[in-house]
Amino acid sequence: ACPEPDILVNNNAGPPFADFRALSREQMLDGVVANMIVAIEMTQRVIDGMVRRRFGRIVNITSGTVKMPQAGLDLSSGARAGLTAFLAGVARSVAASNVTINFLLPGAFDTDRLRGSIESNAKKQGVTYEAAVAQRQNTIPARRFGSPRELGATCAFLCSDHAGFITGQ
């Protein structure tokens, strides 16, 4: 559909919460492919054209669990941390061609996935959904969930001309 994009945003859903002991080899490989390999393959497909045109922006939306792992999200966190380390090195090799590769590590944003997780936790704890929301928000410095609009604006900035000096971050 777009053979020579100037911007690539990699964003995919992660595997569900799971005890790492219960993960089969196949589930682990699938998780690494979905959360690391696919983004690398997409980057491989577009980066040479970006370098040739001397402009490109690649943003990988991963997860805050890359820096603050959470039990049950081990597969997602590990694969996304691998993606971050892998492409941070690539970022340094193309920066002189005005091609940047960056990462957004969102925490608790108001999404269907977050709401589902809170609902599940509320049931497990035997509390209301509202109480579970308040409990979760109290763990966040801003004391609220981020809005998808805020994340989108940050991503748009990283894809702009104004962010040409930011790479591998």
C-alpha positions as CSV (number, residue, x, y, z in Angstrom):
1,A,0.0,0.0,0.0
2,C,2.9,2.3,0.7
3,P,6.1,1.0,-0.8
4,E,8.4,3.8,0.4
5,P,7.1,5.2,3.7
6,D,8.8,8.0,5.6
7,I,7.3,6.9,8.9
8,L,6.8,3.5,10.4
9,V,5.1,3.0,13.8
10,N,5.3,-0.5,15.1
11,N,2.5,-1.3,17.6
12,N,1.1,-4.6,18.4
13,A,-0.9,-6.3,21.2
14,G,1.2,-8.3,23.7
15,P,0.5,-11.8,24.9
16,P,-1.9,-12.1,27.8
17,F,-0.9,-12.3,31.4
18,A,0.6,-15.8,32.2
19,D,2.7,-17.5,34.7
20,F,6.1,-18.1,33.0
21,R,6.0,-21.7,34.2
22,A,3.0,-22.4,32.1
23,L,4.4,-21.1,28.9
24,S,5.2,-23.7,26.3
25,R,8.2,-23.3,24.0
26,E,5.8,-22.6,21.1
27,Q,4.1,-19.8,23.1
28,M,7.4,-18.3,24.0
29,L,8.6,-18.3,20.4
30,D,5.3,-16.9,19.2
31,G,5.6,-14.1,21.8
32,V,9.2,-13.2,20.7
33,V,8.2,-13.3,17.0
34,A,5.1,-11.1,17.6
35,N,6.8,-8.6,20.0
36,M,10.3,-8.4,18.6
37,I,10.9,-10.1,15.3
38,V,8.0,-8.6,13.4
39,A,9.0,-5.0,14.2
40,I,12.6,-5.8,13.2
41,E,11.4,-7.2,9.9
42,M,9.2,-4.2,9.2
43,T,12.2,-2.0,10.0
44,Q,14.4,-4.0,7.6
45,R,11.8,-3.4,4.8
46,V,11.8,0.4,5.1
47,I,15.1,1.5,6.4
48,D,17.2,1.5,3.2
49,G,14.7,3.7,1.4
50,M,14.6,6.1,4.4
51,V,18.4,6.3,4.4
52,R,18.5,6.9,0.6
53,R,15.9,9.7,0.9
54,R,17.7,11.1,4.0
55,F,14.5,11.1,6.1
56,G,12.8,8.5,8.2
57,R,11.1,8.1,11.5
58,I,10.5,4.8,13.2
59,V,8.7,4.6,16.5
60,N,8.2,1.3,18.3
61,I,5.4,1.3,20.9
62,T,6.4,-1.3,23.4
63,S,5.5,-1.1,27.1
64,G,6.6,0.5,30.4
65,T,7.3,-3.1,31.6
66,V,10.5,-2.9,29.5
67,K,12.0,-0.8,32.4
68,M,9.7,-2.0,35.2
69,P,8.9,-5.6,34.6
70,Q,5.6,-6.9,36.0
71,A,5.0,-10.5,37.0
72,G,2.8,-12.2,34.5
73,L,4.0,-10.1,31.6
74,D,7.4,-11.7,31.5
75,L,7.2,-12.9,27.8
76,S,5.9,-9.5,26.6
77,S,8.5,-7.6,28.6
78,G,11.4,-9.7,27.6
79,A,10.6,-9.6,23.9
80,R,10.0,-5.9,24.0
81,A,13.2,-5.3,25.9
82,G,15.0,-7.3,23.2
83,L,13.5,-5.2,20.5
84,T,14.5,-2.0,22.3
85,A,18.2,-3.2,22.7
86,F,18.3,-4.5,19.1
87,L,17.0,-1.4,17.4
88,A,18.7,1.1,19.7
89,G,22.0,-0.1,18.1
90,V,20.5,0.1,14.6
91,A,19.4,3.7,15.4
92,R,22.9,4.8,16.0
93,S,24.0,3.4,12.6
94,V,21.4,5.5,10.6
95,A,21.1,8.7,12.6
96,A,23.6,10.6,10.3
97,S,21.1,10.0,7.4
98,N,18.3,11.8,9.3
99,V,16.6,8.5,10.2
100,T,15.6,8.1,13.8
101,I,14.4,5.0,15.7
102,N,12.7,5.6,19.0
103,F,10.6,3.8,21.5
104,L,7.5,4.7,23.5
105,L,7.1,2.7,26.7
106,P,3.5,3.5,27.8
107,G,2.4,2.8,31.2
108,A,-1.2,2.8,32.3
109,F,-3.2,4.4,29.4
110,D,-7.0,4.3,29.3
111,T,-7.4,1.5,26.9
112,D,-9.7,-1.6,26.6
113,R,-6.8,-3.8,27.7
114,L,-6.2,-1.7,30.9
115,R,-9.9,-1.7,31.7
116,G,-10.1,-5.5,31.2
117,S,-7.1,-6.0,33.4
118,I,-8.6,-3.8,36.1
119,E,-11.9,-5.6,35.9
120,S,-10.2,-8.9,36.3
121,N,-8.2,-7.7,39.3
122,A,-11.3,-6.2,40.9
123,K,-13.1,-9.6,40.7
124,K,-10.0,-11.4,42.1
125,Q,-9.8,-9.0,45.0
126,G,-13.5,-8.9,45.6
127,V,-13.7,-5.1,45.2
128,T,-15.7,-2.8,42.9
129,Y,-14.3,-1.8,39.6
130,E,-14.2,1.8,40.8
131,A,-12.2,0.8,43.9
132,A,-9.7,-1.1,41.7
133,V,-9.4,1.9,39.4
134,A,-8.6,4.2,42.4
135,Q,-6.1,1.7,43.7
136,R,-4.3,1.5,40.4
137,Q,-4.3,5.3,39.8
138,N,-2.8,5.8,43.3
139,T,0.3,3.9,42.0
140,I,0.8,6.4,39.2
141,P,2.7,9.7,39.9
142,A,0.1,11.7,38.0
143,R,-2.7,9.9,39.9
144,R,-4.6,9.3,36.6
145,F,-4.4,7.1,33.5
146,G,-2.9,8.6,30.4
147,S,-5.1,9.3,27.5
148,P,-4.5,7.7,24.1
149,R,-4.5,11.3,22.7
150,E,-1.4,12.1,24.8
151,L,0.4,9.1,23.5
152,G,-0.6,9.9,20.0
153,A,0.8,13.4,20.3
154,T,4.1,12.2,21.6
155,C,4.3,9.7,18.8
156,A,3.5,12.4,16.3
157,F,6.3,14.6,17.7
158,L,8.8,11.8,17.4
159,C,7.8,11.3,13.8
160,S,8.2,15.0,13.0
161,D,11.1,17.1,11.7
162,H,11.4,18.6,15.2
163,A,12.7,15.3,16.6
164,G,15.6,14.7,14.3
165,F,18.2,14.8,17.1
166,I,16.3,12.2,19.2
167,T,17.2,8.6,18.4
168,G,17.7,5.3,20.2
169,Q,15.5,6.6,23.0
